[in-house]
Amino acid sequence: MRPANLNSHGVDDRSGYAAEFVAALLDPERAPPVFISGPNGKAATKRYAVYRNNVTVSLINALAATFPAILRLTGEDFFRAMARLHVRTTPPTSPLLFEYGRDLPEFIERYEHARSLPWLADVARIERAWLDAYHAADAKPLLPETLAAIPPEQLGGVVLTPHPAARVVRSRYSAVTIFAANRRDGPVPRIDAGEPEDALIARPALDVVVRRLPPGGAEFLSRLSAGEPLGAAAEAASTSASDFDISANIAGMLEAGVFTDDRKGNEQ
């Protein structure tokens, strides 16, 4: 299959060819571009249809690879029907397949047939964050002894640098528990989905780790990641959660490798 009237270098001379070719790929109701032809200049309608189907299937498979927990939670038929509609309405913008699917959580929130699964979009957000953490840049994690060496009177003014792989996903549902139960083999226990959970996604070394943050942890880490000093972030976290434990939160985040060794030096 090739476009008609290519020049001697194999390049189509008509402007807009690529846009029209791609636009019809993801819309099965749209007729193939009129300038598509096969051997001997014959119409290539069937060939184009096969190619169009292959592109759609490839994108659906890419989504299934990125969101295995969503696939398991919904089942094969439900997932592929949902993914097919997503592919048609949200075409890829990058040639890298692992980049595709960033809009799927928001799509799930709008998807009529997923309304009975209100936690599904947040589980998808955790899965997307997991992949982003996996591909994030490497950085040397901040060691506990490095932070401990700072004089106590200066700790409140310290600004910590988040690790490139660190992510936070906040949820009104038990998204972390649901995610964890459906990313491994074996039976899934009964889960009370109504308990709010915030996820910490990190990859200080080779493996991505997803943890449930303690009370106030999401607010604390979000503030730190935004560049607020330690004291201000802790105050905001205490306001959001009366049982916020700064020592436990810092210890857990250091253990998870959430911060890097590159402190900004804003000690006061």
Backbone bond lengths (Angstrom), bond angles and torsions (degrees), N, CA, C in turn:
res aa  C-N    CA-C-N  psi(-1)  N-CA   C-N-CA  omega(-1)  CA-C   N-CA-C  phi
1 M - - - 1.468 - - 1.519 109.51 -
2 R 1.329 117.54 131.79 1.452 121.60 179.85 1.513 109.52 -150.56
3 P 1.304 118.06 156.18 1.457 119.82 175.42 1.512 110.20 -71.76
4 A 1.325 115.42 145.98 1.469 119.31 179.15 1.514 110.27 -72.45
5 N 1.338 114.36 157.89 1.468 122.02 172.29 1.525 113.20 59.14
6 L 1.342 116.64 46.29 1.452 119.18 171.59 1.512 108.97 -73.59
7 N 1.341 116.65 150.42 1.452 118.42 176.57 1.520 110.20 -80.08
8 S 1.299 117.48 -175.32 1.467 121.16 -174.16 1.517 112.71 -65.81
9 H 1.317 117.15 -17.15 1.461 120.61 179.49 1.523 112.09 -98.55
10 G 1.330 116.88 7.40 1.450 119.89 178.93 1.514 113.77 78.14
11 V 1.309 117.87 18.59 1.456 122.22 -178.81 1.519 109.63 -112.34
12 D 1.325 116.35 132.34 1.450 119.91 -179.75 1.520 109.78 -72.49
13 D 1.315 116.37 136.41 1.456 121.31 -175.59 1.520 112.80 -86.95
14 R 1.315 118.60 -15.33 1.452 119.96 -174.57 1.525 111.26 -85.26
15 S 1.316 114.76 133.14 1.460 119.33 177.40 1.518 109.33 -70.91
16 G 1.302 115.26 145.44 1.456 120.23 177.81 1.513 114.21 85.36
17 Y 1.344 117.73 0.33 1.464 119.19 -179.77 1.521 111.48 -58.56
18 A 1.330 116.15 -50.09 1.465 119.23 -176.13 1.521 111.29 -61.92
19 A 1.342 116.71 -41.89 1.462 120.10 -178.94 1.518 110.97 -62.50
20 E 1.317 117.17 -42.69 1.462 120.56 -179.45 1.521 111.05 -70.16
21 F 1.326 116.60 -38.41 1.465 121.11 179.47 1.521 110.26 -61.73
22 V 1.348 116.98 -46.40 1.462 121.90 -177.14 1.523 111.18 -71.85
23 A 1.323 117.36 -40.37 1.462 120.91 -177.29 1.516 111.48 -58.29
24 A 1.306 117.36 -38.28 1.462 120.73 -178.58 1.523 112.43 -77.87
25 L 1.320 117.06 -17.56 1.461 119.75 -177.35 1.516 112.81 -63.04
26 L 1.327 117.28 -40.13 1.459 120.89 -173.21 1.521 113.43 -100.09
27 D 1.327 117.37 7.36 1.459 121.03 179.37 1.523 109.15 -123.39
28 P 1.342 118.15 99.26 1.470 120.02 -176.03 1.523 113.28 -66.50
29 E 1.344 117.78 -16.11 1.450 120.55 178.83 1.525 112.30 -83.73
30 R 1.309 114.88 -10.99 1.463 119.36 -176.22 1.530 109.91 -91.51
31 A 1.309 116.15 136.22 1.462 120.45 -179.97 1.527 110.45 -69.19
32 P 1.327 117.75 148.91 1.467 120.11 176.33 1.517 110.88 -59.64
33 P 1.313 118.11 148.87 1.470 120.19 176.87 1.521 111.34 -54.41
34 V 1.311 116.38 139.08 1.473 120.55 -174.31 1.521 112.07 -66.60
35 F 1.342 117.24 -20.57 1.462 118.48 -176.28 1.530 113.09 -90.28
36 I 1.360 117.57 6.56 1.458 120.59 176.61 1.519 109.21 -82.15
37 S 1.323 116.35 130.80 1.464 120.02 -179.98 1.520 110.29 -142.32
38 G 1.315 115.31 157.74 1.449 121.93 178.34 1.514 111.34 -104.57
39 P 1.327 117.36 -158.10 1.472 120.64 178.47 1.524 111.24 -57.35
40 N 1.299 115.39 142.49 1.470 123.20 177.55 1.528 112.12 61.91
41 G 1.331 116.10 22.52 1.449 119.44 175.94 1.509 115.10 75.99
42 K 1.340 118.53 9.64 1.452 121.31 -179.81 1.540 110.45 -74.31
43 A 1.321 115.14 155.94 1.466 120.04 178.46 1.532 109.96 -61.19
44 A 1.311 115.55 143.69 1.470 120.19 -176.82 1.519 111.16 -117.33
45 T 1.322 116.64 39.44 1.459 120.73 -176.34 1.524 111.63 -59.57
46 K 1.325 117.28 -48.13 1.465 120.67 -178.53 1.526 111.07 -66.68
47 R 1.311 116.61 -40.74 1.466 119.89 179.28 1.526 110.46 -63.46
48 Y 1.312 115.51 -40.80 1.462 119.00 179.49 1.528 110.32 -65.62
49 A 1.329 116.72 -39.00 1.465 120.21 179.10 1.523 110.77 -62.43
50 V 1.330 116.66 -41.33 1.469 120.54 177.99 1.528 110.23 -63.84
51 Y 1.317 115.85 -44.34 1.465 119.95 179.18 1.524 110.70 -63.51
52 R 1.321 117.24 -41.77 1.458 121.87 178.85 1.524 110.21 -60.92
53 N 1.315 117.06 -43.83 1.463 120.27 179.12 1.520 111.29 -64.35
54 N 1.336 116.61 -40.11 1.463 120.35 179.75 1.531 111.50 -63.64
55 V 1.333 116.60 -39.01 1.464 120.20 178.10 1.519 110.29 -63.87
56 T 1.326 116.99 -45.95 1.457 120.99 -179.62 1.523 111.18 -62.54
57 V 1.326 116.49 -44.94 1.468 120.31 179.59 1.531 110.81 -62.70
58 S 1.320 116.65 -39.35 1.472 119.82 179.24 1.523 111.04 -62.76
59 L 1.327 117.35 -40.63 1.466 120.53 179.44 1.522 110.93 -70.04
60 I 1.319 117.42 -38.33 1.468 120.34 176.17 1.520 110.21 -62.94
61 N 1.327 117.01 -42.96 1.466 120.77 178.35 1.522 111.31 -63.75
62 A 1.330 116.51 -36.10 1.464 119.76 177.17 1.521 110.50 -64.25
63 L 1.322 117.38 -40.70 1.465 120.93 177.05 1.525 111.12 -65.12
64 A 1.327 116.98 -39.56 1.463 120.55 178.75 1.527 111.11 -63.79
65 A 1.331 116.72 -35.86 1.466 120.18 178.37 1.518 111.50 -70.83
66 T 1.330 117.67 -32.65 1.457 121.70 -179.78 1.520 112.07 -79.33
67 F 1.333 116.98 -31.29 1.465 121.15 -174.33 1.534 111.77 -123.02
68 P 1.340 117.81 61.31 1.470 119.47 -178.03 1.528 113.55 -64.67
69 A 1.343 117.72 -32.84 1.462 119.03 178.27 1.523 110.92 -68.21
70 I 1.340 117.25 -39.03 1.458 120.57 177.65 1.527 109.51 -64.39
71 L 1.318 116.47 -40.21 1.468 120.68 177.59 1.519 110.29 -60.44
72 R 1.315 117.54 -44.53 1.459 120.71 -178.84 1.527 111.45 -68.50
73 L 1.319 116.82 -38.37 1.454 121.21 -178.10 1.530 112.43 -68.26
74 T 1.314 116.68 -37.40 1.458 120.30 -175.25 1.518 113.83 -94.99
75 G 1.321 116.50 -23.86 1.453 120.18 -173.97 1.521 110.86 91.75
76 E 1.324 115.03 157.17 1.462 121.45 -173.67 1.531 112.63 -59.99
77 D 1.321 117.35 -49.57 1.462 120.22 -175.06 1.529 111.75 -64.97
78 F 1.334 116.30 -45.61 1.465 120.65 179.82 1.522 110.13 -61.60
79 F 1.336 115.87 -46.94 1.462 119.89 -176.81 1.523 111.25 -61.68
80 R 1.318 117.01 -46.58 1.451 119.62 -175.44 1.530 111.42 -68.58
81 A 1.334 117.29 -33.99 1.464 119.44 176.39 1.524 110.28 -67.11
82 M 1.324 116.54 -42.98 1.459 121.08 178.33 1.526 110.36 -65.14
83 A 1.325 116.35 -44.97 1.464 120.52 -178.71 1.524 111.47 -65.01
84 R 1.324 117.16 -36.94 1.465 119.89 179.61 1.529 110.76 -63.01
85 L 1.328 116.61 -41.84 1.465 119.61 177.93 1.523 110.51 -66.59
86 H 1.327 116.20 -38.32 1.469 119.72 177.74 1.525 110.93 -62.82
87 V 1.323 116.85 -41.98 1.466 121.04 179.48 1.523 110.42 -60.58
88 R 1.321 116.54 -40.48 1.467 120.04 -177.83 1.528 111.73 -69.04
89 T 1.320 116.57 -34.87 1.467 119.77 -175.70 1.522 113.37 -93.01
90 T 1.340 116.54 -20.55 1.463 120.53 -176.96 1.516 109.63 -134.08
91 P 1.314 118.31 82.27 1.467 120.75 -179.47 1.522 111.21 -68.97
92 P 1.317 117.90 156.66 1.468 120.76 179.50 1.522 112.11 -66.36
93 T 1.315 115.64 149.85 1.463 121.40 177.57 1.525 111.52 -115.18
94 S 1.327 116.99 -0.12 1.463 122.07 -180.00 1.517 109.25 -131.20
95 P 1.328 118.35 146.06 1.466 120.52 176.57 1.527 112.52 -73.21
96 L 1.338 117.82 -9.77 1.454 122.09 -179.84 1.526 109.59 -88.98
97 L 1.330 116.86 116.56 1.460 120.25 -174.85 1.525 112.45 -63.92
98 F 1.351 117.94 -31.42 1.460 118.03 -178.70 1.530 111.82 -68.97
99 E 1.334 116.92 -15.29 1.457 120.09 176.16 1.529 111.64 -79.66
100 Y 1.321 116.36 -17.29 1.451 119.31 -175.63 1.529 110.72 -75.62
101 G 1.316 116.90 144.40 1.453 121.40 175.69 1.512 114.96 106.42
102 R 1.310 118.49 5.75 1.471 120.08 -179.89 1.533 111.53 -63.68
103 D 1.328 116.73 -26.92 1.461 120.44 -178.11 1.524 112.87 -92.05
104 L 1.335 117.99 -1.25 1.460 119.02 -176.10 1.533 112.75 -62.80
105 P 1.347 121.05 -42.11 1.473 118.79 178.65 1.528 112.94 -56.37
106 E 1.328 117.50 -43.62 1.460 120.87 178.72 1.535 110.30 -67.37
107 F 1.327 116.36 -35.31 1.463 119.83 176.74 1.525 110.55 -63.77
108 I 1.338 116.34 -41.55 1.468 120.69 179.76 1.524 110.44 -61.01
109 E 1.329 117.17 -38.59 1.462 120.45 178.84 1.529 111.57 -61.16
110 R 1.316 117.04 -31.31 1.461 120.96 -178.86 1.529 112.78 -92.62
111 Y 1.309 116.22 -12.03 1.469 120.70 -173.35 1.531 110.04 -74.28
112 E 1.307 115.24 118.10 1.463 121.08 -172.79 1.529 112.50 -56.77
113 H 1.317 117.55 -40.51 1.456 120.99 -174.15 1.532 113.08 -77.29
114 A 1.326 117.26 -5.45 1.476 120.36 178.07 1.522 111.74 -103.30
115 R 1.308 118.42 7.76 1.454 120.58 -177.06 1.523 112.71 -64.18
116 S 1.318 117.49 -26.18 1.465 120.35 178.42 1.526 112.23 -77.80
117 L 1.317 116.69 -4.28 1.473 122.60 179.25 1.525 108.40 -122.42
118 P 1.325 119.16 69.96 1.469 121.19 -172.05 1.519 114.43 -65.25
119 W 1.322 116.86 -17.88 1.461 121.89 -179.90 1.530 112.45 -88.31
120 L 1.331 117.12 -7.66 1.463 120.17 -171.76 1.528 112.00 -63.42
121 A 1.323 117.65 -39.43 1.469 120.40 -178.48 1.522 111.26 -63.84
122 D 1.331 117.94 -38.53 1.466 120.08 179.98 1.525 111.50 -70.11
123 V 1.318 117.31 -35.38 1.470 119.84 173.75 1.524 109.63 -62.44
124 A 1.321 116.52 -39.96 1.471 120.63 177.10 1.525 110.66 -64.01
125 R 1.325 117.58 -36.85 1.473 120.37 177.78 1.533 110.45 -63.69
126 I 1.304 116.82 -39.29 1.466 119.62 177.85 1.528 109.88 -65.49
127 E 1.317 117.27 -41.97 1.468 119.96 179.39 1.527 111.32 -63.74
128 R 1.332 116.88 -40.31 1.466 119.94 178.06 1.517 110.06 -66.21
129 A 1.337 117.34 -40.97 1.462 121.20 177.80 1.526 110.64 -64.06
130 W 1.324 116.81 -36.32 1.474 121.06 177.65 1.534 109.75 -59.10
131 L 1.330 117.22 -46.97 1.463 120.53 -179.00 1.519 111.26 -66.53
132 D 1.328 117.37 -40.73 1.461 120.45 178.51 1.524 110.81 -63.69
133 A 1.325 116.64 -39.82 1.463 120.42 177.26 1.527 110.83 -64.06
134 Y 1.313 116.03 -38.46 1.466 121.03 179.84 1.528 111.26 -61.32
135 H 1.320 116.64 -37.86 1.469 121.18 -177.26 1.528 113.10 -94.06
136 A 1.317 117.92 0.92 1.462 120.52 -177.51 1.525 111.33 -69.38
137 A 1.325 115.35 161.59 1.460 120.94 -179.60 1.525 111.18 -67.28
138 D 1.306 115.52 155.65 1.460 121.21 176.14 1.528 110.14 -79.20
139 A 1.309 115.72 152.50 1.459 121.63 175.56 1.524 108.27 -160.29
140 K 1.316 115.64 148.98 1.456 120.09 -179.90 1.529 109.24 -77.75
141 P 1.347 117.54 121.50 1.465 119.68 -178.31 1.528 112.03 -67.02
142 L 1.307 115.21 150.86 1.463 121.61 175.54 1.526 109.33 -71.29
143 L 1.319 117.02 127.61 1.465 121.27 -179.38 1.521 110.37 -85.59
144 P 1.334 117.19 145.62 1.470 120.20 179.04 1.518 112.76 -54.75
145 E 1.332 117.24 -39.13 1.463 119.92 -177.36 1.529 111.96 -67.77
146 T 1.336 116.71 -27.47 1.461 119.59 176.68 1.524 110.94 -66.74
147 L 1.316 116.11 -43.38 1.461 120.01 178.09 1.527 110.49 -69.99
148 A 1.323 116.82 -37.12 1.463 120.78 -178.61 1.521 111.85 -66.24
149 A 1.332 116.95 -23.31 1.467 120.62 -178.33 1.524 112.56 -77.12
150 I 1.316 117.87 -10.75 1.467 120.65 179.18 1.527 108.99 -77.51
151 P 1.317 119.49 131.83 1.464 121.66 178.95 1.527 110.84 -56.34
152 P 1.337 117.75 137.95 1.470 121.42 -176.31 1.522 113.69 -53.23
153 E 1.349 116.86 -37.09 1.462 119.43 -177.66 1.528 112.53 -69.73
154 Q 1.336 117.70 -12.94 1.465 121.34 179.60 1.528 113.43 -100.95
155 L 1.326 116.93 -10.89 1.470 120.19 -174.00 1.528 112.70 -60.64
156 G 1.305 117.50 -38.53 1.454 120.13 -176.94 1.511 113.69 -60.66
157 G 1.316 117.52 -27.02 1.460 121.30 -178.71 1.506 114.19 -95.18
158 V 1.319 118.11 -0.43 1.465 121.02 -177.86 1.531 110.72 -71.26
159 V 1.303 115.60 133.33 1.469 122.31 174.62 1.526 107.82 -108.65
160 L 1.307 116.47 119.40 1.459 121.80 -177.09 1.522 110.95 -96.49
161 T 1.310 115.76 147.58 1.461 121.48 179.38 1.525 109.67 -98.13
162 P 1.334 118.52 122.15 1.469 120.07 -179.75 1.522 111.43 -70.07
163 H 1.310 115.51 145.99 1.458 121.19 174.44 1.534 108.57 -64.96
164 P 1.343 118.41 142.55 1.470 120.29 -179.16 1.525 114.03 -56.63
165 A 1.341 116.63 -24.37 1.469 119.68 -177.84 1.521 113.04 -89.82
166 A 1.319 118.34 -9.85 1.468 121.06 -174.17 1.521 111.34 -70.43
167 R 1.315 115.99 132.06 1.459 122.58 178.89 1.531 109.26 -138.76
168 V 1.326 116.38 150.25 1.463 122.32 173.88 1.522 108.31 -126.27
169 V 1.328 116.04 131.68 1.461 121.79 174.55 1.523 107.43 -124.77
170 R 1.303 116.47 119.35 1.459 121.88 -179.43 1.532 109.20 -98.42
171 S 1.332 115.37 142.56 1.456 119.13 -176.88 1.523 111.08 -145.93
172 R 1.319 115.89 145.42 1.464 121.82 173.30 1.519 110.89 -82.41
173 Y 1.337 115.80 -2.31 1.457 120.84 -176.07 1.537 110.13 -122.84
174 S 1.327 115.01 176.70 1.473 120.42 -179.10 1.528 110.16 -82.64
175 A 1.306 116.30 54.68 1.463 121.91 -172.20 1.525 112.40 -65.22
176 V 1.338 117.03 -36.08 1.468 119.75 -178.72 1.527 110.12 -66.67
177 T 1.323 116.70 -45.91 1.464 121.03 179.61 1.522 111.19 -63.59
178 I 1.328 116.56 -42.60 1.472 120.68 179.46 1.524 110.26 -65.13
179 F 1.322 116.46 -43.12 1.464 121.19 177.47 1.532 110.71 -57.71
180 A 1.338 116.14 -52.34 1.460 120.83 -176.07 1.520 111.72 -61.51
181 A 1.327 117.04 -39.96 1.463 120.59 -177.21 1.520 112.50 -69.61
182 N 1.328 116.96 -24.24 1.459 120.15 -175.99 1.523 113.88 -107.64
183 R 1.320 116.90 7.74 1.471 120.47 174.42 1.520 110.81 -105.39
184 R 1.298 117.03 7.53 1.467 120.39 177.27 1.519 109.19 -130.33
185 D 1.330 114.90 162.67 1.455 120.35 179.61 1.524 109.80 -76.23
186 G 1.304 115.47 163.08 1.452 120.20 177.51 1.511 112.33 103.04
187 P 1.329 115.94 169.88 1.468 120.40 -178.61 1.521 111.81 -66.10
188 V 1.309 116.09 150.45 1.460 122.25 178.98 1.520 108.97 -99.72
189 P 1.330 118.42 123.90 1.466 120.31 179.97 1.526 111.02 -70.79
190 R 1.316 115.25 165.52 1.459 119.85 175.96 1.529 108.84 -67.95
191 I 1.315 117.45 131.82 1.468 122.38 -175.05 1.528 108.80 -123.70
192 D 1.323 115.73 131.76 1.456 120.72 171.42 1.517 107.42 -81.78
193 A 1.319 116.09 102.69 1.463 120.71 -173.00 1.516 113.30 -76.54
194 G 1.324 118.34 -5.51 1.445 120.33 -172.79 1.510 116.38 -85.94
195 E 1.330 118.40 -2.51 1.464 120.55 -178.85 1.531 110.17 -89.85
196 P 1.327 118.94 122.56 1.469 120.86 -179.18 1.528 112.06 -61.29
197 E 1.325 115.43 138.85 1.464 121.68 177.81 1.527 109.61 -141.01
198 D 1.310 116.05 139.31 1.460 121.95 175.29 1.523 108.84 -111.30
199 A 1.315 116.25 135.90 1.461 121.37 -175.73 1.518 111.62 -102.92
200 L 1.311 115.38 139.44 1.462 122.96 169.10 1.516 107.17 -110.31
201 I 1.312 116.55 122.26 1.467 121.87 177.68 1.522 107.23 -113.20
202 A 1.324 116.71 125.20 1.464 120.83 -176.16 1.519 110.28 -143.97
203 R 1.329 115.74 157.52 1.463 121.76 176.65 1.523 108.34 -149.73
204 P 1.337 116.99 76.49 1.461 118.51 -178.93 1.521 113.35 -70.72
205 A 1.332 116.90 -24.86 1.463 120.71 -179.22 1.531 108.84 -126.12
206 L 1.335 116.79 -115.32 1.460 120.22 -176.02 1.520 113.13 -97.77
207 D 1.318 117.29 -27.66 1.451 120.97 -172.45 1.523 111.54 -105.57
208 V 1.328 115.24 137.58 1.462 120.91 175.01 1.523 108.28 -81.94
209 V 1.325 115.87 134.22 1.457 121.95 -179.70 1.524 109.13 -122.22
210 V 1.325 115.83 135.38 1.463 121.66 176.52 1.523 107.71 -115.85
211 R 1.341 116.02 124.77 1.453 121.56 -178.94 1.523 110.09 -126.84
212 R 1.314 114.14 155.37 1.462 119.66 172.55 1.519 107.87 -87.33
213 L 1.324 115.95 126.15 1.458 120.40 -178.87 1.533 110.63 -78.09
214 P 1.331 116.80 144.96 1.462 120.29 176.64 1.525 110.64 -73.90
215 P 1.345 118.27 172.51 1.465 121.08 -179.60 1.529 112.56 -52.56
216 G 1.311 115.85 131.08 1.456 121.39 179.36 1.513 114.23 80.15
217 G 1.316 117.80 -8.27 1.459 121.16 -175.14 1.514 113.83 -64.59
218 A 1.332 117.30 -39.38 1.461 120.17 -179.72 1.523 110.87 -66.56
219 E 1.326 116.59 -41.42 1.469 120.13 177.87 1.519 110.53 -65.08
220 F 1.322 115.88 -42.94 1.467 122.38 -179.39 1.524 110.58 -60.51
221 L 1.320 116.50 -52.01 1.460 120.23 -176.81 1.526 111.46 -69.36
222 S 1.315 117.26 -37.18 1.463 119.87 178.76 1.522 110.94 -62.56
223 R 1.332 116.66 -41.16 1.463 120.78 178.37 1.529 110.88 -66.13
224 L 1.323 116.33 -43.64 1.465 119.79 178.68 1.529 110.98 -62.92
225 S 1.328 116.14 -41.31 1.462 120.19 -179.54 1.517 111.52 -66.32
226 A 1.337 116.55 -25.88 1.459 120.94 178.72 1.521 112.22 -83.06
227 G 1.348 117.14 -1.50 1.459 120.84 176.19 1.512 115.24 98.81
228 E 1.333 117.87 8.05 1.456 118.90 177.96 1.530 110.07 -76.12
229 P 1.326 118.13 146.55 1.462 120.65 177.88 1.524 111.48 -67.25
230 L 1.299 115.24 161.57 1.461 122.53 -173.77 1.531 112.08 -56.08
231 G 1.324 117.13 -44.60 1.451 120.55 -177.52 1.516 112.81 -63.88
232 A 1.319 117.54 -45.04 1.458 121.84 179.97 1.525 111.11 -66.08
233 A 1.342 117.09 -40.18 1.459 120.92 178.94 1.521 110.79 -64.30
234 A 1.325 116.34 -40.50 1.464 120.40 178.83 1.525 111.20 -65.95
235 E 1.313 117.38 -39.31 1.466 121.13 178.79 1.523 110.71 -63.58
236 A 1.332 117.00 -42.91 1.458 120.71 178.67 1.527 111.17 -65.37
237 A 1.335 116.51 -38.92 1.460 120.26 179.22 1.524 110.98 -66.83
238 S 1.321 117.32 -37.75 1.463 121.33 178.14 1.522 111.33 -66.04
239 T 1.319 116.35 -34.00 1.459 120.66 177.65 1.522 111.30 -69.02
240 S 1.337 116.14 -36.52 1.467 120.51 -178.38 1.522 112.50 -79.10
241 A 1.327 117.10 -24.85 1.475 121.12 -179.07 1.528 108.67 -144.27
242 S 1.320 116.41 114.00 1.468 120.52 -175.99 1.518 112.55 -64.07
243 D 1.342 117.33 -24.30 1.469 120.66 -179.77 1.525 112.14 -98.88
244 F 1.319 117.04 21.41 1.469 120.40 177.37 1.520 109.82 -61.77
245 D 1.332 115.95 131.05 1.468 123.30 -179.79 1.520 107.35 -116.93
246 I 1.326 117.08 103.62 1.458 120.28 -174.99 1.522 111.98 -63.98
247 S 1.326 117.45 -39.57 1.472 119.95 -178.96 1.524 111.03 -63.97
248 A 1.327 116.91 -45.29 1.458 120.54 -179.07 1.527 110.90 -66.45
249 N 1.333 116.70 -38.22 1.464 119.81 -179.83 1.520 111.48 -67.27
250 I 1.318 116.51 -45.01 1.472 119.33 179.61 1.515 110.42 -63.51
251 A 1.340 116.85 -43.16 1.464 120.54 -179.77 1.530 110.96 -61.39
252 G 1.334 116.46 -44.10 1.461 119.80 -179.88 1.517 112.85 -65.87
253 M 1.319 116.45 -38.50 1.458 119.51 -179.47 1.524 112.14 -72.42
254 L 1.324 116.75 -35.55 1.464 119.73 174.82 1.522 110.49 -65.59
255 E 1.317 115.51 -40.45 1.466 119.61 178.60 1.529 111.02 -63.66
256 A 1.327 116.11 -35.48 1.463 120.24 179.79 1.526 112.65 -81.74
257 G 1.331 117.37 -5.46 1.463 119.88 179.28 1.509 113.37 70.53
258 V 1.333 116.77 38.43 1.460 121.21 -174.76 1.529 112.39 -75.94
259 F 1.334 117.37 -26.30 1.458 121.36 -177.85 1.524 110.19 -111.21
260 T 1.319 115.38 158.28 1.457 119.77 179.00 1.530 110.28 -104.75
261 D 1.302 114.90 173.86 1.460 121.79 -179.14 1.525 111.76 -78.76
262 D 1.319 116.56 -0.76 1.463 121.42 -175.54 1.526 110.46 -96.98
263 R 1.317 117.48 76.02 1.462 120.82 177.72 1.519 109.20 -75.63
264 K 1.332 115.52 149.63 1.464 120.83 -175.94 1.508 112.86 -82.67
265 G 1.313 116.27 -9.06 1.464 119.02 173.61 1.505 115.23 75.10
266 N 1.336 117.78 25.94 1.463 119.73 -179.78 1.528 111.45 -90.77
267 E 1.325 116.54 44.72 1.460 119.91 176.51 1.527 109.08 -71.45
268 Q 1.316 113.77 143.47 1.455 118.28 -179.57 1.519 108.85 -120.56
